[in-house]
Amino acid sequence: MKRRKEGQEWYGKISYQEHEEKLDDPATVEKKIREAQNKMAGEGSGISDELITLEIASPDVPDLTLIDLPGIARVAVEGQHERIGDQIKRLIEKFIRKQETISLVVVPSNVDIATTEALQMAKQVDPIGERTLGILTKPDLVDKGTEDTTLKTIHNKVIPLKKGYMIVKCRGQKEILENLSLTEAIEREKAFFNDHPYFQTLLYEGLATVPKLAEKLTLELVNHIQISLPKLEEQMVTKLKETQTKMDKLGCGPPSDSTERLGFLIDRVTAFTQDAIYLSKGEDIRCGYKSKIFSMLRQKFAVWKTIIDTSGTTFNWNIQKEVALYERKYRGKELPGFINYKTFEAMVQEQIKQLEEPAVVKLKEVAGMLSICDVPVSTVIAGDAP
């Protein structure tokens, strides 16, 4: 949901998939969102990772973009996929892993926040709580005698987060069914905190009510953008360099003129053929801007030679052991120092089998290196060994 503070009148627009619709009345927002949810994910049974974009412009709203994610489910209800919990977690992680995202962990006030799965997921991607803001709801459900625990949580003394905590009281289901307006709901919320013997101080400290939360989020967003911009700039510069290197490697694209395109194709085929000839003769060519292909491959094949030598030593030792055993127990018409050909064949097959897996692994390593250099693997194998 995008909120923009502009103009003199309320304006709304909802869009999803191929649908886009303008909204003229705030009262229609909830209905339109439910229609979109049902269309994309089914009648209250499933989830979808496609976004429903709700854009609101008004002089009374803050400049914020919010992404409302589904609550974490543990057990599938009727009509839901049996792995609905895993699907929701993957969807949540998709958004909260982004470093430019501020995660709002919403937890009821009457629940032990230390045991909530939402906070645990947030801490996995944000261990020191730099991008996490805790929000406690339903303060009217706090058990008498446990108010001090709630106050300690809000004051960041239970599970510290750098962005701290806020507490709000949203409309209850009864108030929603009675079509209580947002304006009146905000007034009731303020009155609740103002009259509460324990939570009154939170109102004066600016840690309670939805309007104060909106103010804090706006400030946090500005601060977060200031911190994130240098990191984003570094990522963009790195990505630009990588892309430029790839483009330089590819060279200029085909010319627009048909005659010039023919010459361009001939040059490319000639260059490829020349590289293949060099490789078939064992001559070296450069791998991009790093080093030469055979210099890199020699290191890989040196490791492979060590494996072969070790394997050969082990095989010779096994042959000697088998020959000694055969001569003691089974030798018939064979000459001394020789064993039955079937026994020898079985030993060779076993030795080859042991070398099969490391050979395949080494081949994949070489193929991976050559794919980076755009060199055909068959050309190197057919040419002189490095």
C-alpha positions in Angstrom: 0.0 0.0 0.0 1.4 3.4 -1.0 0.4 6.5 0.8 1.1 10.0 -0.5 0.4 13.3 1.3 -0.8 15.5 -1.5 -3.8 17.4 -2.9 -7.0 18.5 -1.1 -9.2 15.4 -1.7 -8.9 11.7 -1.0 -7.9 9.6 -4.0 -7.4 5.9 -4.3 -6.4 3.3 -6.9 -6.2 -0.5 -6.6 -4.3 -2.7 -9.1 -3.5 -6.4 -9.4 -2.7 -8.7 -12.2 -4.2 -7.0 -15.3 -6.9 -5.2 -13.3 -6.7 -1.5 -12.3 -9.5 0.5 -10.7 -9.9 4.0 -9.3 -11.5 4.5 -5.8 -13.4 7.6 -4.8 -14.6 6.6 -1.3 -12.4 5.3 1.6 -15.3 3.1 2.7 -14.9 0.9 -0.5 -11.2 0.1 0.2 -11.7 -3.0 2.4 -14.4 -4.4 0.0 -12.1 -4.0 -3.0 -9.1 -5.6 -1.3 -11.2 -8.6 -0.3 -12.5 -9.0 -3.9 -8.8 -8.9 -5.1 -7.7 -11.5 -2.5 -10.5 -13.9 -3.3 -9.8 -13.5 -7.0 -6.0 -14.2 -6.6 -5.9 -16.7 -3.8 -9.4 -18.2 -3.6 -12.2 -17.7 -1.0 -10.1 -17.3 2.1 -8.3 -20.6 1.6 -4.9 -19.9 0.0 -2.1 -17.4 -0.5 -0.5 -15.8 -3.5 2.9 -14.1 -3.8 1.5 -11.6 -6.3 1.0 -8.1 -5.0 -2.2 -6.1 -4.6 -1.1 -2.5 -5.0 -3.3 0.1 -3.2 -2.3 3.7 -3.8 -3.8 6.4 -1.6 -3.3 10.2 -1.9 -4.7 12.6 0.7 -3.5 15.6 2.8 -4.2 13.5 5.9 -1.9 10.5 5.2 1.9 10.1 5.7 4.3 9.4 2.8 4.7 5.6 3.3 4.8 2.4 1.4 3.6 -0.6 3.4 3.5 -4.3 2.5 0.9 -6.2 4.5 2.0 -9.9 4.7 -0.1 -12.8 5.9 0.1 -13.9 9.5 2.1 -17.0 10.3 0.0 -20.1 10.2 0.9 -23.4 12.0 -2.0 -25.6 11.1 -3.9 -25.7 7.9 -7.7 -25.2 8.2 -10.3 -26.6 5.8 -9.6 -25.7 2.2 -6.0 -24.7 2.8 -2.9 -26.5 1.5 -1.4 -28.8 4.1 1.9 -26.9 3.9 0.3 -23.5 4.1 2.7 -22.6 7.0 5.8 -23.2 4.9 4.3 -21.2 2.0 3.6 -18.2 4.2 7.1 -18.3 5.8 8.8 -18.4 2.3 6.6 -15.4 1.3 7.5 -13.4 4.4 11.2 -14.2 4.1 11.2 -13.0 0.4 10.4 -9.5 1.7 12.1 -9.2 5.0 15.5 -10.4 3.7 15.8 -7.2 1.6 18.2 -4.8 3.4 16.1 -1.7 2.3 13.0 -3.1 4.2 11.9 -2.1 7.7 10.2 -5.1 9.3 7.2 -4.4 11.5 6.7 -7.3 14.0 3.1 -7.1 15.1 2.4 -9.1 18.3 -0.6 -9.0 20.7 0.2 -7.4 24.1 -1.1 -10.5 26.0 1.5 -12.8 24.3 5.0 -13.5 25.5 7.0 -11.7 22.8 10.1 -13.8 23.4 8.3 -16.9 22.1 6.7 -15.4 19.0 7.8 -16.9 15.7 7.5 -13.5 13.9 10.2 -12.0 16.0 12.4 -15.0 15.6 12.1 -14.8 11.8 13.0 -11.1 11.9 16.0 -11.7 14.1 17.3 -14.4 11.6 17.6 -11.8 8.8 18.3 -8.8 11.2 20.2 -10.2 14.2 20.9 -6.9 15.9 17.5 -5.4 15.2 18.6 -2.5 12.9 15.6 -2.9 10.6 13.0 -4.2 13.0 10.3 -2.3 14.8 8.1 -4.1 17.4 4.4 -3.2 17.5 2.2 -4.4 20.3 -1.6 -4.6 19.8 -4.7 -5.4 21.8 -3.6 -3.5 25.0 -7.1 -4.0 26.4 -6.5 -7.7 26.6 -3.5 -7.5 28.9 -4.1 -9.5 32.1 -4.3 -7.4 35.3 -1.0 -7.6 37.1 1.1 -8.0 33.9 1.0 -4.4 32.8 4.6 -3.9 34.1 5.8 -6.6 31.7 4.2 -4.8 28.8 5.7 -1.5 29.8 9.2 -3.0 30.0 8.7 -4.5 26.5 7.6 -1.1 25.1 10.6 0.6 26.9 12.9 -1.8 25.1 14.0 -3.7 28.2 12.9 -7.2 27.4 14.2 -7.9 23.8 16.1 -4.8 22.7 15.6 -3.5 19.2 17.4 -0.5 17.8 14.1 0.9 16.5 12.3 0.1 19.7 8.6 -0.6 20.2 5.2 1.0 19.8 1.8 0.0 21.1 -1.6 0.6 19.3 -5.2 -0.3 19.8 -6.9 -1.1 16.5 -10.6 -1.6 15.8 -12.0 -4.8 17.2 -14.2 -7.2 15.1 -17.4 -5.8 16.7 -16.4 -2.2 15.8 -15.5 -3.3 12.2 -18.9 -5.0 11.8 -20.5 -1.8 13.1 -18.7 0.2 10.4 -16.8 2.3 13.0 -15.0 5.0 11.0 -11.2 5.3 11.2 -11.5 8.8 12.6 -13.7 7.7 15.5 -11.5 4.7 16.0 -8.5 6.9 16.4 -10.3 9.1 18.9 -11.4 6.0 20.9 -7.8 4.7 20.8 -6.4 8.0 22.2 -9.1 8.1 24.9 -8.2 4.5 25.9 -4.5 5.3 26.5 -5.3 8.6 28.1 -7.6 7.0 30.7 -5.4 3.9 31.3 -3.7 3.9 34.7 -0.6 2.1 33.4 -0.3 2.9 29.7 -1.1 6.6 30.0 2.6 7.5 30.2 3.2 5.8 26.9 0.8 8.2 25.2 2.8 11.2 26.6 6.1 9.6 25.6 4.9 9.2 22.0 5.0 5.4 22.1 1.3 4.8 21.7 -1.6 5.2 19.1 -1.7 4.7 15.3 -1.0 8.4 14.4 2.2 8.4 16.5 3.2 5.1 14.8 2.7 6.7 11.4 4.9 9.6 12.5 7.6 7.3 13.7 7.5 5.2 10.6 7.9 8.3 8.4 11.0 9.4 10.3 12.4 5.9 10.4 11.9 5.6 6.7 13.8 8.8 6.0 16.6 7.7 8.3 16.7 4.2 6.8 16.9 5.7 3.3 19.8 7.9 4.3 21.7 4.8 5.7 20.8 2.5 2.8 21.6 4.9 -0.1 25.4 4.5 0.2 25.0 0.7 0.3 22.7 0.8 -2.7 25.1 3.0 -4.6 27.9 0.6 -3.9 25.8 -2.3 -5.2 24.8 -0.4 -8.3 28.5 0.5 -9.0 29.5 -3.1 -8.6 26.7 -4.3 -10.8 27.5 -1.7 -13.4 31.1 -2.8 -13.5 30.1 -6.5 -13.9 27.7 -5.6 -16.7 30.2 -3.4 -18.5 32.8 -6.2 -18.3 30.3 -8.6 -19.9 29.4 -6.1 -22.6 33.1 -5.4 -23.3 33.6 -9.1 -23.6 30.7 -9.5 -26.0 31.9 -6.6 -28.1 29.7 -4.5 -30.3 26.4 -5.9 -31.5 25.5 -6.7 -35.1 25.4 -3.6 -37.3 22.1 -2.6 -38.8 23.2 -2.7 -42.5 22.7 -6.1 -44.0 26.1 -6.0 -45.9 27.9 -5.1 -42.7 26.1 -7.8 -40.8 27.6 -10.4 -43.2 31.1 -9.1 -42.5 30.4 -9.1 -38.7 29.3 -12.7 -38.9 32.4 -13.7 -40.9 34.7 -12.0 -38.4 33.0 -13.8 -35.4 33.2 -17.2 -37.1 36.9 -16.6 -38.1 37.8 -15.6 -34.5 36.1 -18.6 -33.1 37.8 -20.9 -35.6 41.2 -19.4 -34.8 40.7 -20.0 -31.1 39.7 -23.6 -31.7 42.8 -24.1 -33.8 45.0 -22.6 -31.1 43.5 -24.9 -28.5 43.8 -28.0 -30.7 47.5 -27.3 -31.0 47.9 -26.7 -27.3 48.6 -23.0 -27.7 47.3 -20.7 -25.0 44.6 -18.0 -25.3 43.4 -15.6 -22.7 40.3 -16.3 -20.4 38.7 -12.8 -20.3 41.0 -10.4 -18.4 42.1 -12.8 -15.6 44.7 -15.3 -16.8 45.2 -17.9 -19.5 43.1 -20.9 -19.9 45.8 -23.6 -19.7 47.5 -21.9 -16.8 44.2 -22.3 -14.9 43.6 -25.8 -16.2 47.0 -27.0 -15.3 46.3 -26.4 -11.6 43.1 -28.5 -11.9 44.9 -31.3 -13.7 47.8 -31.3 -11.3 45.3 -32.1 -8.5 43.9 -34.8 -10.8 47.4 -36.3 -11.4 47.9 -36.6 -7.7 44.6 -38.5 -7.4 45.7 -40.8 -10.2 49.1 -41.4 -8.8 47.7 -42.2 -5.3 45.2 -44.5 -6.9 47.9 -46.3 -8.9 50.0 -46.9 -5.8 47.1 -48.3 -3.9 46.1 -50.5 -6.9 49.7 -51.9 -7.2 49.7 -52.7 -3.5 46.3 -54.4 -3.7 47.6 -56.5 -6.7 50.6 -57.7 -4.8 48.4 -58.6 -1.8 45.9 -60.5 -4.0 48.7 -62.3 -5.8 50.3 -63.5 -2.5 46.8 -64.6 -1.3 46.0 -66.4 -4.5 49.3 -68.2 -4.5 48.8 -69.4 -1.0 45.2 -70.6 -1.4 44.0 -70.9 -5.0 46.9 -71.1 -7.5 46.3 -73.9 -10.0 47.9 -73.9 -13.5 48.8 -70.2 -13.5 52.5 -69.3 -13.4 53.9 -67.9 -10.1 53.3 -64.2 -9.8 50.1 -64.3 -11.9 46.5 -64.6 -10.8 43.3 -65.7 -12.6 42.2 -63.2 -15.2 38.7 -62.9 -13.8 40.1 -62.0 -10.4 42.3 -59.4 -12.0 39.4 -58.1 -14.1 37.3 -57.6 -11.0 40.0 -55.7 -9.3 40.5 -53.4 -12.3 36.7 -52.7 -12.5 36.7 -51.9 -8.8 39.6 -49.5 -9.3 37.8 -47.7 -12.2 34.6 -47.5 -10.2 36.5 -45.7 -7.4 37.9 -43.2 -10.0 34.6 -42.6 -11.7 33.2 -40.1 -9.2 36.3 -37.9 -8.8 36.7 -37.9 -12.6 33.2 -36.6 -13.1 33.7 -33.9 -10.5 36.9 -32.8 -12.1 35.3 -32.7 -15.5 32.5 -30.5 -14.1 35.1 -28.1 -12.6 36.9 -27.8 -15.9 33.6 -27.4 -17.8 32.6 -24.6 -15.4 35.9 -22.7 -16.0 35.6 -23.1 -19.7 32.0 -21.9 -19.8 33.1 -18.7 -18.1 35.7 -18.3 -20.9 33.2 -19.3 -23.6 35.5 -22.1 -24.8 34.0 -25.5 -26.0 35.0 -28.3 -23.6 35.3 -30.7 -26.5 38.0 -28.5 -28.1 40.2 -28.6 -25.0 39.7 -32.4 -24.6 40.5 -33.0 -28.2 43.6 -30.8 -28.1 46.9 -31.4 -26.3 46.6 -32.0 -22.6 47.7 -29.1 -20.5 
